[in-house]
C-alpha cells in the first residue's frame, strides 16, 4: 500500500538533482487579511492540491499558480515568490497575476464556457468566442513566461494541471527545451467528432503535444485523444501504439485514474469531531429511519435535477417510505456568475420545493437542500449517517464524492448508487449502477439499496474500501511522476545547478 512517507522518499531520491515545477490555475495556499489587517494563510479545498503539496514539500520545488487571494500580492517577495507552508517552508509558490479582463476571458470564458461543456456530454452547448480564445492564449503565454523564469535552460520536470493550461506544454518546450513536461487532464476528453466542433482544436491538441507524458483518468479518454491527434497530424508508419509524434517530438498518452487521501478521510470519519457533528445533525433535523445523501458542486454535469426527480418518483412508486426516508442534497454554489449555473440553481430549488410541498408532513421533509459549502467534518458526518449515497453524474471525468463516501464508511454499512457515466464506475464494481436519464430505474435502485442484505452491503463496501486504500491519491501522483521521469530519463539524470542556487531557497 503506497503511503505518504514512502512516496516522499521516492520523490527525494528521484528528484533530488532535478528542478520540480507544478503549474496549475488554482493555488495550493491563499493569503487573505484578517479583521485586524494581518496576513493569514489558508489551504483551499482541492484534491489535486492536497495530493501535490506534500510531494512539492519533499521535492523542494516551485508551484506556479494564479494569485487569487486578496493578500496574495502583499505576501510575495519582489520576485513574486512566497515560501510555503507558512509554519515550516519547504517549497516556493510563484504567483501569476491576471487582470479582471484576463480572468473573465480565460477562466469564466474559454475554460468554462467552451472547454468544460465541450468535454462533458451533457447537452449544454459550448460557447466559442474569439475574444475569450485570444485571452486564453495570452494567459497560457503568461504562465509559460513564469515557468521560463523558474526553469530557464536547466533540466527540470514540469507537471502541468488540467484544461485551463492546454497550450502550456508546447510553449514550455519552446522556451525550456531541456524540461520534461507532464500534463494531466482532469476532465473527460471527448470523441473526435465532438472535438471537431471547436474552431481551435488544432491549436489545443498541438499545445498538449508539447508534453512528454499526457495523462487522463480513463483508457477511453486516451483513445479519444489519440484518434483526434492522429487525424490532425500524420504519424510515422511504425509509431508506438500509445504515442503521438509531432515535429519530431513524441508524446506518450496513458491513463492514471485519480484517487483520494483514503487514510485521511478514514481518520476524519473516526474522529470525535465527526461524532459530535453526527449527534448535532440528528438533533437538528429529526432524521427518519432511512437517509440518502448527495454531495456535489452545483454544476450541470452532476445530474442534480435528475436526482431530485428520481426522489420524487421514489415516493410515488413506494409510498411506504413517506415520513420514513429523507434525502439530503449538499449543493455547493459554483460559477454563480455564469447563466447556465444560475438557471440550474433555480431549477433545483424549484424541484425541491415542489416535492416537499407535495409529499411533506408537518415534522418531516422529503428533501433537505443545503446550498452551501460545508466544512469537511459536516460532510463526513452526513456520509456516516446515510444509508446510501446517490451519484447521478450525467458525465464525469472521475467523481471523488463516490470515493469519499466509501472512505467515510468505516463500519462498511452504506450503499453507493453510482452513475454509469462517471469515470469512477470503471473500477468500483460493487456499487449499484444507475442511468441518470432513467428516472424510474433510479427510484428502483434506491429501493433496492435500502433492502440489500446487510451481509452483502458490508461485503461490497469492504471490497471497495480495499480498492481505494490501495489506489490512493499518492499512488496516482507517484505513478505519473515515475512515468514522466521514464519519458525523459536521460534528461533528468543530472542537474548541475540545484534549485537553491537559482532561487536562494
C-alpha positions in Angstrom: 0.0 0.0 0.0 1.6 3.3 -1.0 1.8 5.8 1.9 2.9 9.3 2.1 6.3 8.6 3.8 7.2 6.1 1.1 6.2 8.4 -1.7 8.1 11.3 -0.2 11.1 9.1 0.0 10.7 8.2 -3.7 10.4 11.9 -4.7 13.5 12.8 -2.7 15.6 10.1 -4.4 14.2 10.7 -7.9 14.1 14.5 -7.9 17.0 15.4 -5.6 19.0 16.7 -8.5 16.2 17.9 -10.7 14.1 21.0 -10.6 10.5 20.1 -10.0 7.8 22.6 -11.0 4.0 22.2 -10.7 1.8 24.6 -12.7 -2.0 25.0 -12.2 -4.7 27.6 -12.3 -5.6 27.1 -8.6 -3.0 27.8 -6.0 -2.3 25.5 -3.0 -2.2 28.3 -0.5 -4.2 31.6 -0.4 -3.3 34.7 1.6 -6.0 37.0 3.0 -6.4 39.8 5.5 -7.8 39.1 9.0 -10.2 41.6 10.6 -7.2 43.2 12.3 -5.4 43.6 9.0 -2.8 40.8 9.5 -2.0 38.4 6.6 -3.3 34.9 7.2 -2.7 31.8 5.0 -5.2 29.1 4.3 -5.5 26.0 2.1 -8.4 25.9 -0.4 -10.3 22.6 -0.7 -8.8 20.7 -3.6 -7.9 17.0 -4.0 -5.3 17.8 -6.5 -3.6 20.4 -4.3 -3.8 18.1 -1.3 -2.0 15.4 -3.3 0.7 17.5 -4.7 1.5 19.7 -1.7 3.4 17.0 0.2 5.2 16.0 -2.9 6.4 19.5 -3.5 7.5 19.7 0.1 9.6 16.5 -0.4 11.0 17.7 -3.7 11.5 21.3 -2.6 10.2 22.6 -5.9 8.2 25.5 -7.2 4.4 25.7 -7.6 3.3 28.3 -10.2 -0.4 29.3 -10.0 -2.8 32.2 -10.4 -2.7 34.5 -7.4 -6.4 35.0 -6.4 -6.3 35.9 -2.7 -6.8 39.4 -1.5 -3.4 39.5 0.3 -1.5 37.3 -2.2 0.4 40.3 -3.7 1.3 41.6 -0.3 2.7 38.2 0.8 5.1 37.6 -2.0 8.7 39.0 -2.3 10.0 41.2 -5.1 10.2 38.3 -7.5 6.7 37.1 -6.9 7.7 34.1 -4.6 6.3 33.2 -1.2 7.7 30.2 0.8 5.1 27.6 1.9 3.8 26.1 4.1 4.0 29.2 6.3 4.9 27.4 9.5 7.7 25.3 8.0 8.5 26.4 4.4 9.5 23.6 2.1 8.9 25.0 -1.4 8.2 28.2 -3.2 4.8 29.4 -4.5 5.2 31.7 -7.5 2.1 33.6 -8.5 0.8 34.7 -11.9 -1.1 37.9 -11.8 -4.2 38.3 -14.1 -6.3 41.4 -14.7 -10.1 41.1 -14.2 -10.4 41.1 -18.0 -7.9 38.2 -18.3 -9.7 36.3 -15.6 -13.0 36.8 -17.3 -11.8 35.7 -20.8 -9.5 32.9 -19.7 -11.4 31.3 -16.8 -15.1 32.2 -16.9 -14.9 32.5 -20.7 -12.9 29.9 -22.7 -12.2 27.4 -19.9 -15.7 27.2 -18.5 -18.0 28.2 -21.4 -16.1 26.4 -24.2 -13.8 23.6 -23.0 -15.9 22.5 -20.0 -19.2 21.9 -21.9 -17.3 20.6 -24.9 -15.7 17.9 -22.9 -18.8 16.8 -20.9 -21.6 15.1 -22.8 -24.4 16.9 -21.0 -26.0 18.7 -24.0 -25.0 22.2 -22.9 -23.8 24.0 -26.0 -20.2 25.3 -25.8 -19.8 29.0 -26.5 -16.8 29.7 -28.8 -15.9 33.4 -28.5 -12.8 34.7 -30.4 -12.0 37.2 -27.7 -12.2 34.5 -25.0 -9.8 32.4 -27.1 -7.4 35.3 -27.6 -7.3 35.9 -23.8 -6.9 32.1 -23.1 -3.8 32.1 -25.4 -2.5 35.2 -23.7 -2.8 33.8 -20.2 -1.2 30.5 -21.2 1.7 32.6 -22.5 2.0 34.4 -19.2 2.2 31.1 -17.4 4.9 29.9 -19.9 6.9 33.0 -19.1 6.7 32.3 -15.4 7.9 28.7 -16.0 10.8 30.0 -18.0 11.8 32.4 -15.2 11.9 29.4 -12.8 13.5 26.8 -15.2 15.4 28.6 -18.0 17.7 26.3 -19.9 18.1 23.9 -16.9 16.9 20.3 -16.8 13.6 20.1 -14.9 10.3 18.2 -14.6 7.3 20.4 -15.2 3.9 19.0 -14.2 1.0 20.9 -15.7 -2.6 20.6 -14.4 -5.9 20.5 -16.3 -7.8 22.1 -19.1 -7.0 25.7 -18.1 -3.5 25.3 -19.5 -3.9 23.2 -22.6 -1.4 25.4 -24.6 1.3 25.4 -22.0 3.2 22.2 -22.7 4.2 23.3 -26.2 5.0 26.8 -25.1 7.2 25.5 -22.3 9.0 23.2 -24.7 9.8 26.2 -26.9 11.1 28.3 -24.0 12.7 25.5 -21.9 13.9 22.7 -24.3 15.6 20.8 -21.5 12.5 20.4 -19.5 10.5 17.2 -19.3 6.8 18.1 -19.4 3.9 16.1 -18.0 0.3 17.2 -18.3 -2.7 15.7 -16.5 -6.2 16.5 -18.0 -8.6 16.2 -15.0 -11.9 16.1 -17.1 -13.1 13.8 -19.9 -11.6 14.1 -23.4 -14.5 13.9 -25.9 -14.8 11.8 -29.1 -13.1 13.1 -32.2 -16.5 14.0 -33.7 -17.3 16.2 -30.7 -13.8 17.8 -30.6 -14.0 18.8 -34.2 -16.7 21.4 -33.5 -14.1 23.5 -31.6 -12.7 26.1 -34.0 -9.2 25.9 -32.3 -9.0 22.1 -31.8 -5.7 22.0 -33.8 -4.1 24.6 -31.6 -5.3 22.9 -28.4 -4.1 19.4 -29.4 -0.8 20.9 -30.6 -0.4 22.6 -27.3 -0.9 19.3 -25.4 1.6 17.5 -27.8 4.3 19.6 -26.2 4.0 17.1 -23.3 6.4 14.2 -22.9 3.6 12.5 -20.9 -0.1 13.2 -21.2 -2.4 11.7 -18.6 -6.1 11.1 -18.5 -8.4 9.3 -16.0 -9.6 6.5 -18.3 -8.3 4.5 -21.3 -11.3 5.7 -23.3 -10.2 9.3 -22.9 -6.7 8.3 -24.1 -8.2 6.6 -27.1 -10.3 9.7 -27.9 -7.3 12.0 -27.7 -5.1 9.6 -29.8 -7.7 9.4 -32.5 -8.1 13.2 -32.7 -4.4 13.9 -32.6 -3.6 11.3 -35.3 -6.3 12.6 -37.6 -4.8 16.1 -37.4 -1.1 15.2 -37.5 0.2 12.4 -39.8 2.1 9.7 -37.9 5.2 7.6 -38.8 4.3 4.2 -40.2 5.9 2.4 -37.2 4.6 4.7 -34.5 4.1 3.3 -31.0 0.5 2.4 -30.1 0.1 4.9 -27.2 2.3 7.6 -28.6 1.8 10.6 -30.9 4.7 12.2 -32.8 4.6 15.8 -33.8 7.5 18.0 -35.0 9.9 15.1 -34.2 8.6 15.1 -30.6 6.9 12.0 -29.1 4.1 12.3 -26.6 3.2 9.3 -24.5 -0.5 9.1 -23.6 -1.5 7.0 -20.6 -4.4 6.6 -18.1 -3.9 7.5 -14.5 -7.2 7.2 -12.5 -7.0 9.7 -9.6 -7.7 8.6 -6.0 -8.3 10.4 -2.7 -6.3 10.5 0.5 -8.1 7.4 1.9 -6.3 7.3 5.2 -7.1 10.9 6.0 -10.8 10.5 5.2 -10.9 7.3 7.3 -9.2 9.1 10.2 -11.6 12.1 10.0 -14.6 9.7 9.8 -13.5 8.1 13.1 -12.7 11.4 14.9 -14.6 12.7 17.9 -15.3 15.9 16.0 -17.4 14.0 13.3 -19.1 12.0 16.1 -20.2 15.4 17.7 -21.4 16.6 14.3 -23.4 13.5 13.8 -25.2 14.0 17.1 -25.9 17.6 16.3 -27.3 16.7 12.9 -29.6 14.1 14.4 -31.0 16.7 16.9 -31.4 19.5 14.3 -33.0 17.5 11.5 -35.0 14.9 13.4 -33.9 12.3 10.9 -36.3 9.5 10.0 -35.5 5.7 9.8 -33.6 5.9 6.4 -31.4 8.6 4.9 -29.9 9.2 1.4 -27.3 11.8 0.6 -25.9 13.6 -2.4 -22.9 15.9 -2.3 -21.9 18.0 -5.3 -20.9 21.3 -6.7 -24.0 23.0 -8.3 -22.9 22.0 -11.8 -25.0 20.8 -14.7 -22.7 17.8 -15.2 -23.7 16.4 -11.8 -27.3 15.5 -12.7 -28.9 17.1 -9.6 -32.3 17.9 -11.2 -32.5 14.3 -12.5 -31.7 13.1 -8.9 -34.4 15.3 -7.4 -36.9 14.0 -10.0 -35.9 10.4 -9.1 -36.5 11.1 -5.4 -40.0 12.4 -6.2 -40.7 9.3 -8.3 -39.4 7.1 -5.5 -42.1 8.4 -3.2 -44.7 7.9 -5.9 -43.7 4.3 -6.5 -43.0 3.4 -2.9 -45.4 5.4 -0.7 -44.4 3.3 2.3 -41.3 5.4 2.6 -43.3 8.6 3.3 -42.1 10.0 6.7 -39.6 7.1 6.9 -37.0 8.4 4.5 -35.3 11.7 3.7 -32.8 12.8 1.1 -30.1 15.4 1.9 -28.6 17.2 -1.1 -25.5 19.3 -0.4 -25.1 21.6 -3.4 -22.0 23.8 -3.2 -22.6 27.1 -5.2 -20.3 27.1 -8.3 -19.6 29.6 -11.1 -22.5 31.6 -9.9 -21.7 34.4 -12.4 -22.5 32.2 -15.4 -26.1 32.0 -16.8 -26.3 28.2 -17.1 -25.3 27.8 -13.4 -27.8 30.4 -12.3 -30.6 28.6 -14.3 -29.5 25.3 -12.8 -29.8 26.6 -9.2 -33.3 28.0 -9.9 -34.3 24.6 -11.3 -33.0 22.6 -8.4 -34.7 24.9 -5.8 -38.0 24.7 -7.7 -37.9 20.9 -7.8 -37.1 20.6 -4.2 -39.9 23.0 -3.2 -42.4 21.1 -5.4 -41.5 17.7 -3.9 -41.5 18.9 -0.3 -44.9 20.6 -0.8 -46.4 17.5 -2.5 -45.2 14.8 -0.1 -44.0 16.6 3.1 -45.7 16.5 6.5 -45.6 18.8 9.5 -42.5 17.4 11.1 -40.9 15.7 8.1 -39.2 16.9 4.9 -38.7 14.6 2.0 -35.6 16.6 0.8 -33.2 18.8 2.7 -31.3 21.1 0.3 -28.1 22.6 1.8 -26.9 25.0 -0.9 -23.7 25.9 0.9 -20.0 24.9 1.2 -20.0 22.7 4.3 -16.8 22.1 6.3 -15.3 18.6 5.8 -16.4 17.3 9.2 -20.0 18.2 8.4 -19.9 16.5 5.0 -18.2 13.4 6.6 -20.9 13.3 9.2 -23.6 13.2 6.5 -21.7 10.4 4.8 -21.6 8.4 8.1 -25.3 8.9 8.7 -26.5 8.0 5.2 -27.8 4.6 4.2 -26.8 5.3 0.6 -25.0 8.0 -1.4 -26.5 8.8 -4.8 -24.1 10.0 -7.5 -26.1 10.7 -10.7 -23.5 12.5 -12.9 -24.5 12.9 -16.5 -20.8 12.8 -17.4 -17.9 13.0 -15.0 -14.2 12.5 -15.5 -13.9 10.6 -12.3 -16.1 11.8 -9.3 -14.4 11.8 -6.0 -17.5 12.2 -3.9 -18.2 8.5 -4.5 -14.7 7.7 -3.2 -15.1 10.0 -0.2 -18.4 8.3 0.8 -16.7 4.9 0.7 -13.7 6.1 2.8 -16.0 7.6 5.4 -17.9 4.3 5.8 -15.7 2.7 8.4 -18.4 0.2 9.5 -19.0 -0.8 5.9 -22.7 -0.1 6.4 -23.6 2.0 3.3 -24.5 1.5 -0.4 -23.1 3.6 -3.3 -25.5 4.3 -6.1 -23.3 5.3 -9.0 -23.9 6.8 -12.4 -22.6 4.6 -15.2 -21.4 7.8 -16.8 -18.9 8.7 -14.0 -15.3 7.6 -14.5 -15.4 6.0 -11.1 -17.7 3.3 -12.4 -14.8 1.8 -14.3 -13.3 0.5 -11.0 -16.0 0.5 -8.3 -17.7 -2.7 -9.5 -19.5 -3.2 -6.2 -21.6 0.0 -6.5 -25.2 -0.2 -7.7 -25.0 1.3 -11.2 -27.7 3.8 -12.3 -28.6 5.6 -15.5 -29.4 9.2 -14.5 -31.6 9.6 -17.6 -33.8 6.7 -16.3 -35.9 8.2 -13.5 -37.9 5.0 -12.7 -34.7 3.0 -12.8 -33.0 5.3 -10.2 -36.1 5.0 -8.0 -36.0 1.2 -8.1 -32.3 1.2 -7.3 -32.9 3.4 -4.3 -35.5 0.9 -3.0 -33.0 -1.9 -3.7 -30.3 -0.1 -1.7 -32.5 0.1 1.3 -33.3 -3.6 1.2 -30.0 -5.2 0.4 -29.0 -7.9 2.8 -26.7 -6.4 5.4 -24.0 -9.0 4.9 -23.9 -8.2 1.1 -23.8 -4.4 1.9 -20.7 -5.0 4.2 -19.0 -7.3 1.7 -19.5 -4.8 -1.2 -18.3 -1.9 0.9 -15.2 -3.7 2.2 -14.1 -4.6 -1.3 -14.5 -1.0 -2.5 -12.6 0.3 0.6 -9.7 -2.1 -0.1 -9.5 -0.8 -3.7 -9.5 2.8 -2.7 -7.0 2.3 0.1 -4.6 0.7 -2.5 -5.2 3.2 -5.3 -5.0 6.4 -3.3 -4.1 9.9 -4.3 -0.4 9.5 -3.6 -0.3 6.4 -5.8 -1.7 8.5 -8.6 0.9 11.2 -8.2 3.9 8.9 -7.9 2.7 6.8 -10.9 2.6 9.9 -13.1 5.9 11.3 -11.9 7.6 7.9 -12.3 6.3 7.7 -15.9 7.3 11.2 -16.6 10.8 10.6 -15.3 10.9 7.5 -17.5 9.9 9.5 -20.6 12.8 11.9 -20.1 15.2 9.6 -18.2 18.4 10.8 -20.0 17.4 14.5 -19.4 16.7 14.0 -15.7 19.8 12.0 -14.7 22.0 15.0 -13.7 21.4 18.6 -12.7 24.5 20.7 -12.2 22.7 23.7 -10.7 20.3 22.9 -7.8 17.1 24.9 -7.2 18.6 26.8 -4.2 21.3 28.3 -6.4 18.7 29.9 -8.6 16.0 30.9 -6.1 18.0 31.3 -2.9 15.6 29.0 -1.2 
